[in-house]
Every structure is written in C-alpha cells, then in structure tokens.
Amino acid sequence: MEELAEKLDLPDLRKTIKQYNISAMKGKDTEFEKTSNYLQTIEKGSFYAFELGVGAYCTMVGGLRVNKKNQVLNEKGRIIKGLYAGDSDASGVLIGDTYGVNVPGSEAGYCIYSGRVAIDKIAENL
C-alpha cells in the first residue's frame, strides 16, 4: 500500500483505508452510506491502480427538450402529456447548464435527479 500511495502521490491513502476499514468492521459507512453487505476490510495485497480515461456520449443539444419537471416538450415548446425524459436523452437542458463535458461525473448527478423528478411526477398522476 505504501508503494502504491507513493506512486500515485496520495499521501493520505493509508489513513483513508484505515478509516474505511473501521467503517467496514462496524458494518456502517457514515461517509458514503455504502450498504453494509458490501463493506469489506482492505487488508492484504497485492494492490493495483490504473488511470481511467473519461469519455462521454449523449444526444447533446439534439436531445429531447424537457422542462424542469422533465416533461418532454413538442416542437412548439408545449408539454407532451404523459411523456418524460431524463439522463442524456434530455440533454438539451444540460449543455451550458448542469452538464459540463469537462467535468467527469456531472451528467451522473443529472441522471439521478432527472429520473427522480420524472418518477415523482408520474407518481403524482397515478
């Protein structure tokens, strides 16, 4: 672990793993709320790391137009009753607003948010 921390220039890696192991032993992750059945201590190596290249795909500005309730809008900007979109399919609302292609993971937050908003709206109409 020491060698890996040095190679990655992560001086707090050992401390981070120690804190994680304490959470795993207690069966409760108060930092990230990871489900207890997935908590396992990190004790024995070998340990590896890799560089992750970030890539993205979505419909960008050509996506379905939606309002803030994730209701799909027609070509005249009117709501199409009962039709909702989220994630990158609703990306027309994202570009320049909440989705920055230079910020890895920014679309993930919108995926969660837009899905929940759409589901809540659908549930209201049941």
C-alpha positions in Angstrom: 0.0 0.0 0.0 2.9 2.4 0.8 4.4 1.9 -2.6 1.2 2.4 -4.4 0.4 5.6 -2.3 3.8 6.9 -3.3 3.5 6.1 -7.0 0.0 7.8 -7.0 1.1 10.7 -4.9 -1.6 10.0 -2.4 -0.1 10.7 1.0 -3.4 10.2 2.8 -4.2 6.8 1.2 -3.1 4.8 4.3 -5.3 7.0 6.5 -8.2 6.7 4.1 -8.0 2.9 4.1 -7.7 2.8 7.8 -10.9 4.9 8.2 -12.7 2.7 5.6 -11.7 -0.5 7.5 -13.1 0.9 10.7 -16.4 1.5 9.0 -16.3 -2.0 7.5 -15.7 -3.5 10.9 -18.6 -1.6 12.4 -20.8 -2.5 9.4 -21.8 1.1 8.9 -20.4 3.6 6.3 -21.3 7.0 7.6 -19.2 8.8 4.9 -20.7 7.4 1.7 -23.6 5.3 3.1 -22.4 2.2 1.4 -24.7 -0.7 2.1 -23.2 -2.9 4.9 -23.2 -6.1 3.0 -20.7 -4.6 0.6 -18.4 -3.3 3.3 -15.2 -5.5 3.4 -12.0 -4.5 5.0 -9.0 -3.9 2.8 -6.1 -5.7 4.4 -4.0 -7.9 2.1 -2.4 -7.0 -1.2 -1.5 -7.1 -4.0 -2.9 -3.6 -4.7 -3.2 -2.1 -8.1 -4.3 1.2 -9.7 -5.0 2.3 -13.2 -5.7 5.6 -14.9 -9.2 5.9 -16.1 -9.8 7.8 -19.3 -13.1 9.7 -19.3 -15.4 9.5 -22.3 -18.9 10.7 -22.7 -21.8 10.2 -25.0 -25.2 11.7 -25.1 -27.5 13.4 -27.5 -26.1 16.8 -26.6 -28.1 19.7 -27.8 -30.1 17.4 -30.1 -31.7 15.7 -27.2 -35.4 15.8 -26.2 -36.4 19.1 -25.0 -37.8 18.9 -21.4 -39.0 21.4 -18.8 -37.8 21.4 -15.2 -40.3 18.6 -14.4 -38.6 16.5 -17.1 -41.8 16.5 -19.2 -40.9 16.2 -22.9 -41.9 19.3 -24.9 -43.0 19.2 -28.5 -41.5 21.4 -31.3 -43.7 24.3 -30.2 -42.5 24.0 -26.6 -45.7 22.5 -25.3 -45.8 19.6 -22.9 -46.5 16.2 -24.4 -48.8 14.7 -21.8 -47.5 11.6 -20.1 -44.1 11.7 -21.7 -41.0 12.2 -19.6 -37.2 12.0 -20.3 -34.1 12.1 -18.2 -30.4 11.3 -18.3 -28.7 12.1 -21.6 -31.9 11.7 -23.6 -32.9 15.0 -22.0 -29.5 16.5 -22.6 -30.9 19.5 -24.4 -31.4 21.0 -21.0 -27.9 20.1 -19.8 -25.4 21.7 -22.1 -24.3 25.0 -20.7 -26.4 24.5 -17.6 -25.7 21.4 -15.5 -23.7 19.2 -17.8 -20.1 20.2 -18.4 -18.3 17.8 -20.6 -15.0 18.9 -18.9 -16.3 17.8 -15.5 -16.4 14.0 -15.3 -19.4 12.7 -13.5 -21.5 15.8 -13.9 -24.0 14.0 -16.0 -24.3 11.3 -13.4 -25.9 13.7 -11.0 -28.4 14.9 -13.6 -29.2 11.2 -14.4 -30.2 10.6 -10.8 -32.0 14.0 -10.4 -33.9 13.8 -13.7 -35.0 10.2 -13.1 -36.3 11.0 -9.7 -38.1 14.2 -10.9 -39.8 12.2 -13.7 -40.8 9.3 -11.4 -42.2 11.7 -8.8 -44.3 13.5 -11.4 -45.5 10.2 -12.9 -46.5 9.0 -9.3 -48.5 12.2 -8.8 -50.6 11.4 -11.9 -51.4 7.8 -11.0 
